[in-house]
């Protein structure tokens, strides 16, 4: 077991335009990111516009966590150059 760096790059994504109670009415990305350590994982990209212009393949990302409860935090990713990713 080892600690992951939290760095990744955008491998693939779709933009979902269907409303969801936990995402509101705005479009949201469903993405596959490639961690710096090699594995890929499904997640969401947050902290940037949910458009093809903003979501560029291979863009550098940094992990952020969304608290769902006192015991559960979901990993999501934000562009590495954004204030949330810095």
Buried (B, 14 or more C-beta within 10 A) or exposed (E): EEEEEBBBBBBEBEBBEEEEEEBEEEBBBEBBBBBBEEEEBEBBBBBBEBEEEEBEEEBBBBBBEEEEEEEEEEBBBBBBEBEBBE
